[in-house]
Structure formats: C-alpha cells, structure tokens
Amino acid sequence: VQKIEEQLAALRIAKRSTLSEEPAYLLDIDVSKPAQSESSRFVAVSCSKKSIRVYNRETLNFLREYSSCPGILNGVRFAHACDSIVFSACSDGTVKCWDVRLATQKAVQIFSGYPSNVFISFDINCSDLIICAGTEKVEKDTFLVFWDARGVTDCASTTREPLGVYSESHNDDVTKICFHPMERNLVVSGSTDGLVNVFDINKDNEDDALISTCNSDSSVSFIGWSGRGYKQVYCMTHDEGFCWWDIAQLDTEEPITLLHVLDVRDTVCGENNSLHYLVGGLYHEKADKLFLIGGTSTGNIHLIGCGTDGLSLVGTLCGGHSATVRSFCWNLTDESLLTGGEDAQLLLWKPGAVERSLAKKASMKIASSVQKRVRVHNSSLKSRKK
C-alpha cells in the first residue's frame, strides 16, 4: 500500500481535454484494450448529453462523437480483442456498436432487445462472446438480456436478436452489469432493489444460474470483482454505502460478508477534506488490494483502501477538477489515471507529469438526465429477499 500511496502522490495532470461547444457531465470512461506491442489508443466517454465521445488516449484530442437521439446512451465499453470497437447500451432497447476507425456515425452492429426494454446498464464478457444488458423496470418487468456477440469484430452491419433473458432475480431497475475479468461465464448484476446477484450463465436456466444473492440494503450504484482470482464481489450504493462479499465462502461455514459500511462518508475523512460521494472501485492485482475512489463537490479525488477491518484514506488528488468527479479509469500498466467530471473536463494524470495548458476552468453545473433518473432506494424492499 505504501508504494501505491507513493504512486498516487506522484500523479500530476499530463493532459486536459478541450471543452466542447456543448459541455456535458462525463459519466463513464473506458480505454481500448492494447493490441500486441501497442499501448491503448483510444478513450471513450459516455456523456450526459446522450452521446459517446472518443479521444486519443495520449493527447486527449477529440476524434469522434456518436449519438443515438432520441435514445439515451448509457455506459461505454471497448471490445477486448479489437481496440477500435466500442459499445453502449441505449434506452431505445438496443446495445449499439461502433468502429472508431470509420467516419460514419452509423452503428456497425445493433443488438436489439424486446419491445418494452429500456437498457440502462450493460457489459461484454472477457472473451467478447456474450453481451448482457439490464433494463429499467417497466410495469412489473425487469430483465437481464443476453446476446451472442461472436463475430462483432468483423463489423458486418446486422441487427442481432437476444439469446434469452433472466427475469426473476431482480424486481427493480438493473443499474449495473459486470462480467468476471477472467471467467467468461460469470456475471454479477446490481439493482435499485438492493440485490447483487452472481450468475453462471453456462447453466441451463435462471434458477440454476443464480449462484449467490447478496443484499446491500440499498440501491446499487457500482459493482465490481476483487481478490486473488477475483472470487470476491463488492458494491457501492446511491446513498454512499459499501458492501464486500467473498463468494468463495459460499460452500463453507464462514460468513461471506467481508465488510458492510452503511455510509462511507462517516468513516473516511481526510485532512481539511471530507468525503462527499463514491465514484467506483478498483482491485490492484499486484498489491492484492481493493481501493475505492471518492471525492468532494469541489473536485478533489480520494483514494480509499479497503480491508476487512475497515476503510482508510490512502491519498487525495487536488487541483484537477472544479466540480464533482463522476468517472475514472486507472491503467495499472503505466500507473496513469483518467478522470471525468461535472465540470465537463477529461483529465489524464501521470506520475511526475507537467501540465502545459491553461488554468482549470470554473465550475459548470449542467442539468443531468442521470440525476433525474436515479431514485432513492425504498427501505421497504430490504426484507423482500434474502
């Protein structure tokens, strides 16, 4: 952890994206997976103005923007085997796929759901074989929808129908989907119903596929895998809670809950800096340590270490953003960090970098469709499922 503290302390702003004519919150970030002997070439950002923006990874120069109006694009992911293929879930009931090498605004592939589907979360598994998307609750229905993604890197422009759905395991909006980093058949989902479900999609039906149901007792805002072999699952909630479970203990007498913090803001405070919100988490393989990213409304970024004995502040990055940070992507290979916020800025942080640009812009508060959509968790759901 000390080495990671040193790495964080050495981070400086290397690049800052130029502000676009229509500023927007930067809600989700992903970097392209590096091809052999190459580093990542692209950064894709999901914006509150219902679009995906693509930038050069090193310079942060703007390259492309994809829109799906009147649909709202949610989340962004690059394919693992092809660094130019990028996906996003759409509220029009599709997952769209673009090739950033092409000048066209048209999606090169569309994965269509069922008529009532409104997708607000998705992920693609580590072998690029399966896409899974989560829906908003429509009437009484909430779905995880699956597609066969094989051949997507060939970019044949086609519309694909679903392989099938899971419909029984959640009873409210599916806010997050996250495939296992190495086991292509494992996926975890989180929902405003407070449940975090782990599935083995190789099983024949939903009942058999559901390996574990963990209850966060609140609306889930972020989920991820951690631990050696990624046998642990963690989540954050919309009211800044944190839960951490060891799935490897399912068949033992040991409790699977490693840590449950009702409000992280009450337990983590830095010098002169309170914690206002959580953004997400990151498992550091070399250090075998789980970290959370949080921050303040003035743009400071906190790195928080997780242990079974509790949470502790590892360090703080100041002077980059001027408003709430909403997204990040940490590259463990070169120890760099990308952050995006409500100030509409995309920042690249590198160890020992020297920024050669204008001073940071003043705070810009932009009306966000995401803020309007997220609902506070109803406590009456707590006892509905185990």
C-alpha positions as CSV (number, residue, x, y, z in Angstrom):
1,V,0.0,0.0,0.0
2,Q,2.9,2.3,0.7
3,K,4.0,2.0,-2.9
4,I,0.5,2.8,-4.1
5,E,0.5,5.9,-1.8
6,E,3.7,7.0,-3.5
7,Q,2.3,6.4,-6.9
8,L,-0.8,8.5,-6.1
9,A,1.3,11.2,-4.6
10,A,3.4,11.4,-7.8
11,L,0.4,11.8,-10.1
12,R,0.2,15.1,-11.9
13,I,-2.1,16.3,-14.7
14,A,-0.5,15.4,-18.0
15,K,-3.3,16.3,-20.4
16,R,-6.7,18.1,-20.2
17,S,-9.3,17.7,-23.0
18,T,-10.5,20.9,-24.6
19,L,-14.0,21.8,-23.6
20,S,-16.6,21.1,-26.3
21,E,-19.2,23.7,-27.5
22,E,-21.9,21.8,-25.6
23,P,-20.4,20.9,-22.2
24,A,-21.7,17.7,-20.5
25,Y,-21.2,15.6,-17.5
26,L,-18.6,12.8,-18.2
27,L,-20.4,9.8,-16.7
28,D,-18.4,6.7,-17.7
29,I,-14.9,6.1,-19.1
30,D,-13.2,3.1,-20.8
31,V,-9.9,2.8,-22.6
32,S,-9.3,0.5,-25.6
33,K,-7.5,-2.7,-24.8
34,P,-4.0,-2.5,-26.1
35,A,-3.1,-4.6,-29.2
36,Q,0.1,-6.7,-29.0
37,S,3.2,-4.5,-28.6
38,E,1.0,-1.4,-28.5
39,S,-0.5,0.8,-25.8
40,S,-4.1,1.8,-25.6
41,R,-5.0,4.1,-28.5
42,F,-8.5,5.4,-27.6
43,V,-10.6,6.7,-24.7
44,A,-14.4,6.6,-24.9
45,V,-16.6,8.7,-22.6
46,S,-20.3,8.5,-22.0
47,C,-21.8,12.0,-21.7
48,S,-24.9,13.4,-20.1
49,K,-25.9,14.9,-23.5
50,K,-26.8,11.4,-24.6
51,S,-23.6,10.7,-26.6
52,I,-20.3,8.8,-26.7
53,R,-17.2,10.8,-27.3
54,V,-13.9,9.2,-28.4
55,Y,-10.5,10.7,-27.7
56,N,-6.9,9.9,-28.5
57,R,-5.5,8.1,-25.4
58,E,-2.2,10.0,-25.2
59,T,-3.1,13.5,-26.3
60,L,-6.9,13.6,-25.4
61,N,-7.5,15.1,-28.8
62,F,-11.2,14.7,-29.7
63,L,-11.8,12.2,-32.5
64,R,-15.4,11.2,-32.8
65,E,-18.8,11.6,-31.3
66,Y,-21.7,9.1,-31.6
67,S,-25.3,10.0,-30.8
68,S,-28.5,7.9,-30.6
69,C,-31.1,10.6,-30.2
70,P,-33.8,10.5,-29.1
71,G,-32.4,7.4,-27.2
72,I,-30.1,7.9,-24.3
73,L,-26.8,6.1,-24.3
74,N,-25.7,4.5,-21.0
75,G,-22.2,3.2,-20.3
76,V,-19.3,2.6,-22.6
77,R,-17.1,-0.5,-23.2
78,F,-14.4,-1.4,-25.7
79,A,-14.2,-4.9,-27.1
80,H,-11.3,-6.9,-25.6
81,A,-9.9,-8.3,-28.9
82,C,-10.3,-5.3,-31.1
83,D,-9.3,-1.9,-29.8
84,S,-11.4,0.1,-32.3
85,I,-14.8,-1.5,-31.4
86,V,-16.9,0.4,-28.8
87,F,-20.3,-0.4,-27.3
88,S,-23.0,1.4,-25.4
89,A,-26.5,0.5,-24.1
90,C,-29.3,2.6,-25.3
91,S,-32.7,3.5,-23.9
92,D,-34.3,2.6,-27.2
93,G,-34.0,-1.1,-26.3
94,T,-30.7,-1.8,-28.1
95,V,-27.0,-2.1,-27.5
96,K,-25.1,-0.3,-30.2
97,C,-21.6,-1.0,-31.5
98,W,-19.4,1.5,-33.4
99,D,-16.0,1.2,-35.2
100,V,-13.9,4.3,-34.3
101,R,-11.8,3.8,-37.5
102,L,-14.8,4.6,-39.7
103,A,-16.0,8.1,-40.4
104,T,-19.6,7.0,-40.3
105,Q,-22.0,7.9,-37.5
106,K,-23.9,4.7,-38.1
107,A,-23.6,1.8,-35.7
108,V,-21.9,-1.1,-37.3
109,Q,-23.9,-3.5,-35.3
110,I,-27.1,-3.3,-33.3
111,F,-28.2,-5.8,-30.6
112,S,-31.9,-5.4,-30.3
113,G,-33.9,-6.3,-27.2
114,Y,-37.7,-6.8,-26.7
115,P,-40.2,-4.0,-27.4
116,S,-40.6,-2.7,-23.8
117,N,-36.9,-2.8,-23.0
118,V,-35.1,0.3,-21.8
119,F,-31.4,-0.5,-21.3
120,I,-29.6,1.4,-18.5
121,S,-26.6,-0.9,-18.0
122,F,-24.5,-3.5,-19.9
123,D,-21.2,-5.3,-20.2
124,I,-19.4,-7.6,-22.6
125,N,-17.6,-10.7,-21.3
126,C,-13.8,-11.1,-21.3
127,S,-13.8,-13.2,-24.5
128,D,-16.2,-10.9,-26.4
129,L,-18.7,-13.8,-26.8
130,I,-21.6,-12.6,-24.8
131,I,-23.2,-9.2,-24.2
132,C,-25.6,-8.7,-21.2
133,A,-27.8,-5.6,-20.7
134,G,-30.0,-4.6,-17.8
135,T,-33.4,-2.9,-18.1
136,E,-35.4,-0.3,-16.2
137,K,-38.4,-1.7,-14.6
138,V,-41.4,-1.4,-16.9
139,E,-44.7,-2.2,-15.2
140,K,-43.6,-5.3,-13.2
141,D,-40.9,-6.5,-15.6
142,T,-37.1,-6.3,-15.1
143,F,-34.7,-8.2,-17.4
144,L,-31.2,-9.2,-18.0
145,V,-31.0,-9.7,-21.7
146,F,-28.2,-11.7,-23.4
147,W,-26.8,-11.8,-27.0
148,D,-24.3,-13.8,-28.9
149,A,-21.5,-11.2,-29.7
150,R,-19.3,-13.6,-31.8
151,G,-18.1,-12.0,-35.0
152,V,-18.6,-8.5,-33.8
153,T,-15.1,-7.6,-34.6
154,D,-15.8,-8.4,-38.3
155,C,-18.3,-5.5,-38.2
156,A,-20.9,-7.0,-40.5
157,S,-23.7,-4.5,-40.2
158,T,-26.6,-6.6,-38.8
159,T,-29.2,-6.5,-36.1
160,R,-29.0,-9.3,-33.7
161,E,-31.8,-10.8,-31.7
162,P,-31.4,-11.9,-28.0
163,L,-30.3,-15.4,-26.9
164,G,-32.7,-15.1,-24.0
165,V,-33.4,-13.3,-20.7
166,Y,-33.3,-13.6,-16.9
167,S,-36.5,-12.1,-15.5
168,E,-36.9,-13.5,-11.9
169,S,-33.9,-12.4,-10.0
170,H,-34.4,-8.6,-9.7
171,N,-37.6,-6.7,-9.1
172,D,-36.4,-3.2,-9.9
173,D,-34.1,-1.3,-12.3
174,V,-30.8,-3.2,-13.1
175,T,-28.3,-0.4,-12.6
176,K,-25.0,-2.3,-13.1
177,I,-23.8,-5.4,-15.0
178,C,-20.2,-6.6,-14.6
179,F,-18.7,-9.7,-16.2
180,H,-15.8,-11.6,-14.4
181,P,-12.4,-10.4,-15.6
182,M,-11.2,-13.9,-16.4
183,E,-14.1,-16.4,-16.1
184,R,-16.3,-15.7,-19.2
185,N,-19.4,-17.5,-17.8
186,L,-19.6,-15.4,-14.6
187,V,-21.6,-12.1,-14.4
188,V,-22.7,-10.0,-11.5
189,S,-25.7,-7.6,-11.6
190,G,-26.8,-4.9,-9.2
191,S,-30.2,-3.2,-8.9
192,T,-32.2,-0.5,-7.1
193,D,-33.9,-3.4,-5.3
194,G,-30.6,-3.6,-3.3
195,L,-29.7,-7.1,-4.5
196,V,-26.3,-8.1,-6.0
197,N,-26.7,-11.4,-7.9
198,V,-23.9,-13.6,-9.2
199,F,-24.8,-15.9,-12.2
200,D,-23.1,-18.7,-14.0
201,I,-24.6,-18.3,-17.5
202,N,-23.4,-21.7,-18.6
203,K,-26.3,-23.2,-16.6
204,D,-29.5,-24.2,-18.5
205,N,-31.9,-21.9,-16.7
206,E,-32.0,-18.8,-14.4
207,D,-32.7,-20.7,-11.2
208,D,-29.6,-22.9,-11.7
209,A,-27.5,-20.0,-13.0
210,L,-28.1,-17.9,-9.8
211,I,-25.0,-18.7,-7.7
212,S,-25.4,-16.1,-5.0
213,T,-27.8,-13.3,-3.9
214,C,-26.3,-10.7,-1.7
215,N,-28.3,-7.8,-0.2
216,S,-26.8,-4.4,0.1
217,D,-29.9,-3.0,1.7
218,S,-29.8,0.0,-0.7
219,S,-29.9,1.0,-4.3
220,V,-26.8,-0.3,-6.1
221,S,-24.7,2.3,-7.9
222,F,-21.5,0.4,-8.7
223,I,-20.3,-3.3,-8.7
224,G,-17.0,-5.0,-9.3
225,W,-14.9,-8.1,-8.7
226,S,-11.8,-8.3,-6.4
227,G,-9.4,-10.6,-4.6
228,R,-7.0,-13.2,-5.9
229,G,-8.7,-15.0,-8.8
230,Y,-11.4,-12.4,-8.5
231,K,-13.5,-14.5,-6.1
232,Q,-14.9,-11.5,-4.3
233,V,-17.7,-9.1,-5.2
234,Y,-18.3,-5.6,-3.9
235,C,-20.8,-2.8,-4.5
236,M,-21.5,0.8,-3.7
237,T,-24.9,2.3,-3.2
238,H,-26.6,5.6,-4.2
239,D,-26.6,6.7,-0.5
240,E,-22.8,6.1,-0.4
241,G,-22.8,2.7,1.3
242,F,-20.3,-0.1,0.6
243,C,-20.6,-3.9,0.7
244,W,-17.9,-6.5,0.1
245,W,-18.5,-10.3,-0.1
246,D,-16.4,-13.4,-0.5
247,I,-18.1,-15.7,-3.0
248,A,-15.5,-18.4,-2.4
249,Q,-17.0,-18.9,1.1
250,L,-20.5,-19.9,-0.2
251,D,-20.0,-23.6,0.4
252,T,-18.3,-23.2,3.8
253,E,-19.4,-22.3,7.3
254,E,-17.6,-19.0,7.1
255,P,-19.7,-15.7,6.6
256,I,-19.4,-14.3,3.1
257,T,-19.7,-10.7,4.2
258,L,-16.2,-9.2,4.5
259,L,-17.3,-5.6,5.2
260,H,-20.6,-3.6,5.2
261,V,-20.4,0.2,5.7
262,L,-23.7,1.9,5.8
263,D,-22.3,5.4,4.9
264,V,-18.6,5.7,3.9
265,R,-18.8,9.4,4.4
266,D,-19.0,8.9,8.1
267,T,-15.9,6.7,8.3
268,V,-13.4,8.3,5.8
269,C,-12.2,11.9,6.3
270,G,-9.0,13.5,5.1
271,E,-7.1,16.4,6.4
272,N,-9.3,19.5,5.6
273,N,-11.2,17.3,3.3
274,S,-14.5,15.5,3.9
275,L,-15.8,12.8,1.6
276,H,-19.0,13.7,-0.3
277,Y,-19.6,10.7,-2.6
278,L,-18.2,7.5,-4.0
279,V,-17.4,7.1,-7.7
280,G,-16.3,3.4,-8.0
281,G,-13.7,0.8,-7.1
282,L,-10.5,-0.8,-8.4
283,Y,-8.8,-4.1,-7.5
284,H,-5.0,-3.7,-7.6
285,E,-3.7,-7.1,-8.6
286,K,0.0,-6.6,-7.7
287,A,-0.9,-5.3,-4.3
288,D,-3.8,-7.7,-3.8
289,K,-5.8,-4.7,-2.5
290,L,-9.2,-3.2,-3.2
291,F,-9.5,0.6,-3.5
292,L,-12.5,2.9,-3.7
293,I,-12.5,6.2,-5.5
294,G,-14.5,9.0,-4.0
295,G,-14.3,12.8,-3.8
296,T,-15.7,16.2,-2.9
297,S,-18.1,18.5,-4.6
298,T,-15.1,20.9,-5.3
299,G,-13.4,18.2,-7.5
300,N,-10.8,16.7,-5.1
301,I,-10.4,12.9,-5.6
302,H,-9.9,10.5,-2.7
303,L,-8.3,7.0,-2.9
304,I,-9.6,4.8,-0.1
305,G,-8.1,1.5,0.9
306,C,-10.3,-1.4,1.9
307,G,-9.6,-4.1,4.5
308,T,-11.8,-6.4,6.4
309,D,-11.1,-4.2,9.4
310,G,-12.5,-1.1,7.6
311,L,-11.7,1.7,5.2
312,S,-8.8,4.2,5.3
313,L,-7.8,7.2,3.2
314,V,-4.7,6.5,1.1
315,G,-4.3,9.9,-0.5
316,T,-6.0,12.8,-2.3
317,L,-5.6,14.4,-5.7
318,C,-6.3,18.1,-5.8
319,G,-6.3,20.9,-8.3
320,G,-7.6,19.0,-11.3
321,H,-11.4,19.2,-11.4
322,S,-13.6,22.1,-10.2
323,A,-16.8,20.0,-9.6
324,T,-17.9,16.5,-8.7
325,V,-15.9,13.7,-10.4
326,R,-18.3,11.1,-12.0
327,S,-16.0,8.6,-13.7
328,F,-12.5,7.3,-13.7
329,C,-10.3,4.6,-15.4
330,W,-7.0,3.6,-13.8
331,N,-4.3,2.0,-16.0
332,L,-2.1,-0.2,-13.8
333,T,0.4,-0.8,-16.6
334,D,1.7,2.8,-16.8
335,E,0.1,3.9,-13.4
336,S,-1.9,6.6,-15.2
337,L,-5.4,7.7,-14.3
338,L,-8.2,9.2,-16.4
339,T,-11.0,11.2,-14.6
340,G,-14.1,12.9,-15.9
341,G,-16.5,15.2,-14.1
342,E,-19.4,17.6,-13.9
343,D,-17.0,20.3,-15.0
344,A,-17.1,18.6,-18.4
345,Q,-13.3,18.0,-18.3
346,L,-11.5,14.8,-19.1
347,L,-8.1,14.7,-17.3
348,L,-5.1,12.3,-17.8
349,W,-2.9,12.0,-14.7
350,K,0.6,10.5,-15.0
351,P,3.4,10.1,-12.5
352,G,5.6,13.2,-12.5
353,A,3.8,14.8,-15.4
354,V,4.0,18.6,-16.1
355,E,0.8,20.1,-17.4
356,R,1.2,22.6,-20.3
357,S,-2.2,24.2,-20.6
358,L,-4.5,26.9,-19.4
359,A,-5.6,27.1,-15.8
360,K,-8.6,24.9,-14.8
361,K,-12.0,26.2,-15.8
362,A,-14.6,27.4,-13.4
363,S,-17.3,25.0,-12.2
364,M,-20.1,24.4,-14.6
365,K,-23.3,22.9,-13.2
366,I,-25.1,21.2,-16.0
367,A,-28.6,19.6,-15.7
368,S,-28.0,15.8,-15.8
369,S,-30.6,13.3,-17.0
370,V,-28.9,10.7,-14.9
371,Q,-29.5,12.6,-11.7
372,K,-33.2,13.0,-12.6
373,R,-33.4,9.2,-13.3
374,V,-31.8,7.8,-10.2
375,R,-34.4,7.1,-7.5
376,V,-33.7,6.9,-3.8
377,H,-34.0,3.3,-2.6
378,N,-37.2,2.3,-0.9
379,S,-36.4,0.8,2.5
380,S,-39.5,-1.4,2.4
381,L,-37.6,-3.6,-0.1
382,K,-35.0,-4.6,2.4
383,S,-36.7,-7.7,3.7
384,R,-38.2,-8.8,0.4
385,K,-35.4,-11.2,-0.5
386,K,-32.7,-12.9,1.5
